Amino acid sequence: MLGHIESYDERCQTGVVKHEGKFYEFHIDQWTATEPPKEGDDVDFDHEHGEITEIGPVGAYLVDIQPVKSHIVAALLGIVFGAIGLHRIYLGFWGIGIAQILVTYLTGGFGVVWGFIEGVLIFTGHIYKDAKGRHLK
């Protein structure tokens, strides 16, 4: 099954995966990859009786990653609130979002053009992925 890591505690070596509104707990012993799990990762896992038996990261080449973010929402955020980078923050690009806030502030408001143009580009499909590489809905 495909899920999403909601939380992972390195101290306890346990985490929580969400799949279709249900939550499943896992321990590092069930993790199949060499890299440690990270909050926000998409994962593929098997379970029996509500308990995870095996869990690992989803490779883009292994399983089709489902879209999570809406391109309409992102486009509207860019057009209306592009000056403060809300559309980039919504898509997971925190650094660019903060840069847009700084450019808008430092240019006396002219940075609004950057966000507006990106909103239009999202709406027309020229920007079509979020920070994790998933296509927009």
Backbone as ProteinMPNN parsed JSONL, in Angstrom:
{"seq_chain_A": "MLGHIESYDERCQTGVVKHEGKFYEFHIDQWTATEPPKEGDDVDFDHEHGEITEIGPVGAYLVDIQPVKSHIVAALLGIVFGAIGLHRIYLGFWGIGIAQILVTYLTGGFGVVWGFIEGVLIFTGHIYKDAKGRHLK", "coords_chain_A": {"N_chain_A": [[0.85, -1.171, 0.0], [0.391, 2.31, -0.582], [1.613, 5.046, 1.263], [2.143, 7.835, 3.517], [4.661, 9.304, 5.389], [3.895, 10.556, 8.415], [5.065, 11.248, 10.829], [8.251, 10.853, 12.449], [10.27, 9.586, 14.958], [13.474, 9.809, 15.887], [14.757, 9.161, 18.26], [13.147, 7.211, 19.593], [12.933, 5.535, 17.487], [10.63, 5.073, 16.006], [7.725, 5.507, 13.954], [4.934, 7.094, 12.223], [2.619, 6.252, 9.759], [0.415, 7.443, 7.272], [-2.454, 6.395, 5.56], [-5.05, 6.69, 3.408], [-6.623, 8.059, 5.368], [-6.238, 6.482, 7.603], [-4.045, 5.542, 10.268], [-0.858, 4.097, 10.763], [1.525, 2.509, 12.783], [5.084, 2.21, 12.804], [8.273, 0.544, 13.252], [11.81, 1.053, 13.215], [12.982, -1.358, 12.594], [11.375, -2.516, 10.672], [11.916, -1.053, 8.45], [13.129, -0.891, 5.156], [15.074, 0.412, 3.642], [18.393, 1.878, 3.265], [18.845, 4.53, 3.91], [17.672, 6.639, 6.54], [14.185, 6.935, 7.566], [12.173, 9.814, 6.697], [10.138, 12.493, 7.781], [7.304, 13.223, 5.854], [7.979, 11.754, 3.622], [7.012, 9.652, 0.891], [5.821, 6.358, 1.039], [5.93, 2.793, 0.557], [4.186, 0.138, 1.878], [3.579, -2.926, 3.698], [1.045, -4.625, 5.503], [-0.338, -6.452, 8.269], [-3.225, -7.235, 9.947], [-3.522, -4.583, 10.802], [-0.941, -3.867, 11.562], [2.258, -2.802, 10.593], [4.345, -4.686, 8.502], [6.458, -4.506, 6.745], [8.254, -1.799, 5.355], [9.14, 0.793, 3.108], [10.827, 3.355, 1.143], [9.193, 5.039, -1.602], [10.152, 4.701, -4.847], [10.402, 6.831, -7.645], [10.518, 5.546, -10.051], [9.457, 3.097, -9.494], [6.771, 3.062, -8.529], [3.779, 4.734, -9.423], [3.511, 7.982, -8.353], [1.006, 9.605, -6.634], [-0.808, 12.609, -7.404], [-0.931, 15.358, -5.129], [-1.224, 18.059, -4.503], [-3.226, 20.82, -5.62], [-3.396, 22.326, -8.807], [-4.987, 24.502, -9.401], [-5.493, 25.752, -6.914], [-2.829, 26.436, -6.258], [-2.246, 28.168, -8.408], [-4.114, 30.248, -8.002], [-3.265, 31.15, -5.483], [-0.77, 32.129, -6.242], [-1.452, 34.202, -8.029], [-3.037, 35.91, -6.452], [-1.754, 36.098, -3.895], [0.945, 36.174, -4.518], [3.015, 37.947, -3.979], [3.887, 37.431, -1.438], [4.772, 34.886, -1.654], [3.081, 32.656, -1.166], [2.089, 30.643, -2.858], [4.37, 29.2, -3.579], [5.198, 28.269, -1.099], [2.996, 26.666, -0.479], [3.395, 24.687, -2.41], [5.643, 23.53, -1.411], [8.14, 24.653, -1.734], [9.904, 26.179, 0.203], [12.173, 27.878, 0.469], [12.213, 29.447, -1.904], [9.775, 30.709, -1.571], [10.247, 32.307, 0.717], [12.26, 33.888, -0.357], [10.749, 35.315, -2.232], [9.161, 36.874, -0.562], [11.159, 38.494, 0.585], [12.191, 39.806, -1.732], [9.933, 41.248, -2.557], [9.628, 42.94, -0.351], [12.137, 44.298, -0.311], [12.124, 45.62, -2.759], [10.159, 47.436, -2.567], [7.584, 46.542, -3.099], [7.466, 45.771, -5.758], [8.055, 43.156, -6.244], [5.757, 41.725, -6.413], [5.086, 41.196, -9.006], [6.638, 39.009, -9.791], [5.462, 36.816, -8.35], [2.859, 36.931, -9.424], [3.294, 36.366, -12.151], [4.293, 33.762, -11.916], [2.004, 32.533, -10.873], [0.31, 32.639, -13.101], [1.827, 31.035, -14.814], [1.643, 28.576, -13.483], [-1.092, 28.142, -13.691], [-1.36, 27.854, -16.477], [0.035, 25.547, -16.867], [2.794, 25.432, -17.132], [4.403, 25.411, -14.901], [4.331, 22.611, -13.123], [4.819, 20.771, -11.094], [5.245, 19.75, -7.646], [7.37, 20.343, -4.741], [8.313, 17.802, -4.14], [8.387, 16.547, -6.539], [6.025, 15.561, -7.499], [3.289, 15.501, -9.768], [0.889, 18.133, -10.265], [-2.578, 18.2, -9.32]], "CA_chain_A": [[0.0, 0.0, 0.0], [1.13, 3.56, -0.574], [1.298, 5.918, 2.383], [2.903, 9.064, 3.704], [5.159, 9.348, 6.761], [3.402, 11.732, 9.132], [6.058, 11.616, 11.844], [9.267, 9.856, 12.764], [11.053, 9.966, 16.123], [14.759, 9.107, 15.828], [15.087, 8.662, 19.595], [12.409, 5.963, 19.826], [13.009, 4.794, 16.234], [9.276, 4.714, 15.586], [7.072, 6.517, 13.135], [3.529, 6.913, 11.9], [2.299, 6.352, 8.34], [-1.003, 7.68, 7.002], [-2.955, 5.851, 4.294], [-6.502, 6.836, 3.278], [-7.223, 8.479, 6.62], [-5.875, 5.58, 8.699], [-2.676, 5.69, 10.729], [-0.174, 2.859, 11.085], [2.801, 2.755, 13.447], [6.152, 1.307, 12.397], [9.553, 0.621, 13.952], [12.934, 1.072, 12.274], [13.279, -2.733, 12.198], [10.594, -2.84, 9.487], [12.363, -0.156, 7.375], [13.942, -1.686, 4.234], [16.096, 1.216, 2.966], [19.592, 2.205, 4.039], [18.643, 5.89, 4.415], [16.612, 6.641, 7.553], [12.931, 7.554, 7.124], [12.005, 11.235, 6.98], [8.766, 12.987, 7.783], [6.89, 13.736, 4.562], [8.308, 10.815, 2.549], [6.017, 8.695, 0.423], [6.318, 5.015, 1.311], [5.164, 1.603, 0.193], [4.263, -0.733, 3.052], [2.692, -4.087, 3.838], [0.578, -4.744, 6.888], [-1.224, -7.541, 8.649], [-4.029, -6.933, 11.133], [-3.283, -3.205, 11.225], [0.445, -3.662, 11.962], [3.168, -2.785, 9.452], [5.323, -5.767, 8.508], [7.598, -4.07, 5.949], [8.027, -0.452, 4.856], [10.284, 1.366, 2.408], [10.505, 4.545, 0.347], [8.668, 4.836, -2.937], [10.985, 5.252, -5.908], [9.583, 7.366, -8.726], [10.519, 4.581, -11.142], [8.804, 1.866, -9.065], [5.334, 3.22, -8.335], [3.287, 6.053, -9.801], [3.205, 8.822, -7.202], [-0.266, 10.283, -6.859], [-0.809, 14.05, -7.158], [-1.461, 15.745, -3.833], [-1.536, 19.498, -4.516], [-4.074, 21.283, -6.718], [-2.797, 23.415, -9.585], [-5.888, 25.662, -9.321], [-5.194, 26.42, -5.646], [-1.497, 27.027, -6.377], [-2.32, 29.303, -9.336], [-4.826, 31.352, -7.342], [-2.375, 31.698, -4.452], [0.255, 32.899, -6.932], [-2.023, 35.42, -8.606], [-3.548, 36.797, -5.399], [-0.79, 36.288, -2.805], [2.281, 35.892, -5.039], [4.003, 38.862, -3.396], [4.442, 36.834, -0.221], [5.222, 33.535, -1.964], [2.228, 31.591, -0.629], [1.963, 29.535, -3.807], [5.593, 28.393, -3.478], [5.158, 27.598, 0.2], [1.983, 25.623, -0.652], [3.976, 23.608, -3.209], [6.758, 22.95, -0.68], [9.382, 25.36, -2.029], [9.988, 27.176, 1.264], [13.25, 28.833, 0.205], [11.77, 30.39, -2.93], [8.699, 31.507, -0.967], [10.861, 33.33, 1.568], [12.946, 34.813, -1.266], [9.742, 36.199, -2.821], [8.808, 37.86, 0.47], [12.27, 39.438, 0.683], [12.246, 40.626, -2.954], [8.802, 42.182, -2.498], [9.941, 43.93, 0.683], [13.301, 45.105, -0.685], [11.846, 46.416, -3.961], [9.027, 48.324, -2.305], [6.332, 45.991, -3.609], [7.546, 45.35, -7.157], [8.178, 41.701, -6.281], [4.441, 41.146, -6.662], [5.057, 40.773, -10.41], [7.219, 37.665, -9.822], [4.441, 35.861, -7.92], [1.741, 36.962, -10.375], [3.71, 35.637, -13.352], [4.337, 32.339, -11.578], [0.62, 32.079, -10.77], [-0.165, 32.422, -14.469], [2.551, 29.865, -15.332], [1.047, 27.387, -12.867], [-2.423, 27.978, -14.271], [-1.238, 27.395, -17.86], [0.681, 24.241, -16.888], [4.244, 25.503, -17.323], [4.92, 24.915, -13.626], [3.362, 21.534, -12.938], [5.227, 19.811, -10.066], [5.528, 20.291, -6.317], [8.761, 20.193, -4.318], [8.677, 16.383, -4.109], [8.371, 16.042, -7.893], [4.713, 15.017, -7.863], [2.49, 16.351, -10.642], [-0.238, 18.782, -9.614], [-3.911, 17.719, -9.739]], "C_chain_A": [[0.895, 1.232, 0.0], [0.671, 4.421, 0.587], [2.253, 7.09, 2.443], [3.361, 9.106, 5.158], [4.727, 10.656, 7.404], [4.399, 12.202, 10.18], [7.049, 10.475, 12.0], [10.119, 10.387, 13.899], [12.338, 9.143, 16.126], [15.138, 8.486, 17.172], [14.445, 7.304, 19.85], [12.481, 5.014, 18.631], [11.657, 4.257, 15.8], [8.69, 5.852, 14.77], [5.625, 6.162, 12.872], [3.329, 7.161, 10.412], [0.802, 6.565, 8.197], [-1.335, 7.127, 5.621], [-4.475, 5.925, 4.324], [-7.176, 7.132, 4.611], [-6.925, 7.587, 7.816], [-4.399, 5.751, 9.019], [-2.112, 4.34, 11.148], [1.169, 3.208, 11.71], [3.829, 1.74, 12.947], [7.395, 1.541, 13.251], [10.654, 0.537, 12.905], [13.303, -0.329, 11.806], [12.515, -3.142, 10.938], [11.025, -2.029, 8.259], [13.351, -0.901, 6.481], [15.082, -0.905, 3.585], [17.294, 1.482, 3.868], [19.509, 3.609, 4.62], [17.54, 5.861, 5.466], [15.335, 7.309, 7.023], [12.88, 9.022, 7.519], [10.527, 11.591, 6.92], [8.457, 13.582, 6.417], [7.184, 12.81, 3.404], [7.093, 9.98, 2.17], [6.621, 7.306, 0.577], [5.367, 3.948, 0.773], [5.305, 0.648, 1.381], [3.255, -1.871, 2.968], [2.26, -4.154, 5.293], [-0.315, -5.969, 7.044], [-1.909, -7.168, 9.94], [-3.72, -5.546, 11.69], [-1.866, -2.897, 11.66], [1.338, -3.741, 10.726], [4.183, -3.911, 9.594], [6.59, -5.381, 7.746], [7.266, -2.704, 5.359], [9.304, 0.071, 4.202], [9.865, 2.559, 1.572], [9.994, 4.165, -1.034], [9.633, 5.48, -3.92], [10.093, 5.7, -7.046], [9.496, 6.374, -9.882], [9.777, 3.294, -10.787], [7.286, 1.965, -9.048], [4.929, 4.617, -8.773], [2.898, 6.827, -8.55], [1.954, 9.627, -7.532], [-0.144, 11.78, -6.591], [-1.471, 14.37, -5.821], [-1.962, 17.188, -3.867], [-2.331, 19.865, -5.767], [-3.408, 22.424, -7.474], [-3.678, 24.665, -9.561], [-5.612, 26.451, -8.036], [-3.854, 27.123, -5.727], [-1.522, 28.257, -7.283], [-3.013, 30.499, -8.689], [-3.987, 31.978, -6.232], [-1.286, 32.556, -5.087], [-0.271, 34.22, -7.457], [-2.433, 36.402, -7.511], [-2.503, 37.12, -4.333], [0.651, 36.012, -3.235], [3.365, 36.751, -4.422], [4.634, 38.273, -2.143], [4.747, 35.343, -0.406], [4.356, 32.408, -1.455], [2.098, 30.4, -1.567], [3.182, 28.623, -3.747], [5.645, 27.639, -2.155], [4.146, 26.445, 0.145], [2.551, 24.425, -1.411], [5.202, 22.973, -2.554], [8.102, 23.6, -0.939], [9.542, 26.514, -1.041], [11.022, 28.256, 0.972], [12.846, 29.88, -0.815], [10.661, 31.275, -2.38], [9.247, 32.621, -0.098], [11.602, 34.349, 0.717], [11.944, 35.785, -1.897], [9.284, 37.251, -1.815], [9.894, 38.925, 0.558], [12.356, 40.357, -0.536], [11.122, 41.647, -2.946], [9.083, 43.295, -1.495], [11.057, 44.869, 0.228], [13.069, 45.991, -1.912], [10.645, 47.337, -3.772], [7.728, 47.846, -2.929], [6.384, 45.506, -5.043], [7.717, 43.846, -7.316], [6.855, 41.001, -6.519], [4.339, 40.608, -8.092], [5.571, 39.336, -10.541], [6.158, 36.62, -9.464], [3.266, 35.789, -8.877], [2.079, 36.159, -11.625], [3.768, 34.14, -13.072], [2.932, 31.757, -11.417], [0.035, 31.774, -12.134], [0.52, 31.194, -15.069], [2.015, 28.559, -14.741], [-0.306, 27.103, -13.507], [-2.352, 27.415, -15.692], [-0.486, 26.074, -17.989], [2.18, 24.265, -17.125], [5.013, 25.158, -16.046], [3.907, 23.87, -13.187], [3.756, 20.496, -11.891], [5.429, 20.522, -8.736], [6.976, 20.001, -5.955], [9.225, 18.742, -4.281], [8.639, 15.749, -5.488], [7.069, 15.43, -8.33], [3.978, 16.009, -8.757], [1.336, 16.96, -9.838], [-1.537, 18.218, -10.153], [-4.509, 18.689, -10.734]], "O_chain_A": [[2.013, 1.203, 0.515], [-0.525, 4.514, 0.863], [3.062, 7.306, 1.541], [2.543, 8.958, 6.067], [5.146, 11.734, 6.983], [4.562, 13.402, 10.398], [6.749, 9.312, 11.731], [10.634, 11.502, 13.825], [12.306, 7.932, 16.341], [15.758, 7.425, 17.223], [15.115, 6.361, 20.271], [12.135, 3.838, 18.743], [11.548, 3.14, 15.294], [9.107, 7.004, 14.884], [5.148, 5.088, 13.24], [3.809, 8.156, 9.869], [0.01, 5.947, 8.908], [-0.611, 7.35, 4.65], [-5.115, 5.295, 5.166], [-8.19, 6.519, 4.944], [-7.324, 7.909, 8.935], [-3.599, 6.068, 8.139], [-2.787, 3.543, 11.799], [1.871, 4.097, 11.227], [3.508, 0.577, 12.7], [7.549, 2.585, 13.884], [10.437, 0.0, 11.819], [13.881, -0.482, 10.73], [12.965, -4.026, 10.209], [10.555, -2.288, 7.151], [14.312, -1.485, 6.982], [15.985, -1.521, 3.02], [17.212, 1.329, 5.087], [20.039, 3.863, 5.702], [16.564, 5.13, 5.305], [15.402, 8.154, 6.131], [13.455, 9.431, 8.527], [9.772, 11.054, 6.109], [9.25, 14.355, 5.879], [6.694, 13.042, 2.299], [6.259, 9.646, 3.012], [7.797, 7.099, 0.279], [4.176, 4.183, 0.569], [6.417, 0.381, 1.836], [2.238, -1.792, 2.278], [3.011, -3.786, 6.197], [-0.945, -6.444, 6.099], [-1.251, -6.823, 10.922], [-3.662, -5.358, 12.905], [-1.592, -1.776, 12.09], [1.188, -4.647, 9.906], [4.801, -4.081, 10.645], [7.675, -5.869, 8.061], [6.142, -2.469, 4.915], [10.409, -0.18, 4.683], [8.676, 2.754, 1.318], [10.323, 3.104, -1.564], [9.901, 6.679, -3.832], [9.124, 5.017, -7.379], [8.506, 6.363, -10.614], [9.493, 2.483, -11.668], [6.595, 1.054, -9.503], [5.652, 5.582, -8.524], [2.053, 6.378, -7.775], [1.867, 10.253, -8.588], [0.546, 12.185, -5.655], [-2.449, 13.731, -5.432], [-3.018, 17.491, -3.312], [-2.13, 19.288, -6.836], [-2.914, 23.374, -6.867], [-3.166, 25.777, -9.688], [-5.509, 27.677, -8.07], [-3.734, 28.277, -5.315], [-0.898, 29.271, -6.971], [-2.549, 31.632, -8.816], [-3.996, 33.197, -6.057], [-0.915, 33.593, -4.539], [0.396, 35.248, -7.34], [-2.197, 37.604, -7.639], [-2.375, 38.27, -3.914], [1.487, 35.655, -2.405], [4.519, 36.329, -4.346], [5.782, 38.579, -1.82], [4.957, 34.624, 0.572], [4.845, 31.287, -1.32], [2.006, 29.261, -1.109], [3.047, 27.404, -3.851], [6.091, 26.492, -2.108], [4.416, 25.364, 0.668], [2.229, 23.279, -1.095], [5.745, 21.995, -3.068], [9.114, 23.142, -0.41], [9.343, 27.677, -1.394], [10.761, 29.435, 1.208], [13.102, 31.069, -0.622], [10.61, 32.466, -2.689], [8.771, 33.755, -0.164], [11.584, 35.541, 1.022], [12.262, 36.961, -2.076], [9.047, 38.4, -2.188], [9.595, 40.119, 0.6], [12.57, 41.56, -0.386], [11.343, 42.805, -3.299], [8.804, 44.463, -1.766], [10.942, 46.087, 0.362], [13.749, 47.003, -2.082], [10.174, 47.948, -4.732], [6.86, 48.657, -3.253], [5.431, 44.882, -5.509], [7.541, 43.318, -8.414], [6.833, 39.802, -6.799], [3.587, 39.669, -8.351], [5.019, 38.541, -11.301], [5.977, 35.646, -10.195], [2.73, 34.708, -9.121], [1.266, 35.369, -12.104], [3.339, 33.337, -13.9], [2.697, 30.606, -11.786], [-0.655, 30.771, -12.31], [-0.123, 30.399, -15.755], [1.945, 27.547, -15.439], [-0.623, 25.957, -13.825], [-3.184, 26.592, -16.074], [-0.375, 25.532, -19.088], [2.784, 23.208, -17.305], [6.142, 24.67, -16.109], [2.754, 24.199, -12.908], [3.114, 19.45, -11.792], [5.738, 21.712, -8.685], [7.728, 19.47, -6.773], [10.424, 18.481, -4.382], [8.835, 14.541, -5.613], [6.99, 14.841, -9.408], [4.039, 17.217, -8.531], [0.869, 16.376, -8.86], [-1.602, 17.802, -11.31], [-5.623, 18.475, -11.212]]}, "name": "protein", "num_of_chains": 1, "seq": "MLGHIESYDERCQTGVVKHEGKFYEFHIDQWTATEPPKEGDDVDFDHEHGEITEIGPVGAYLVDIQPVKSHIVAALLGIVFGAIGLHRIYLGFWGIGIAQILVTYLTGGFGVVWGFIEGVLIFTGHIYKDAKGRHLK"}
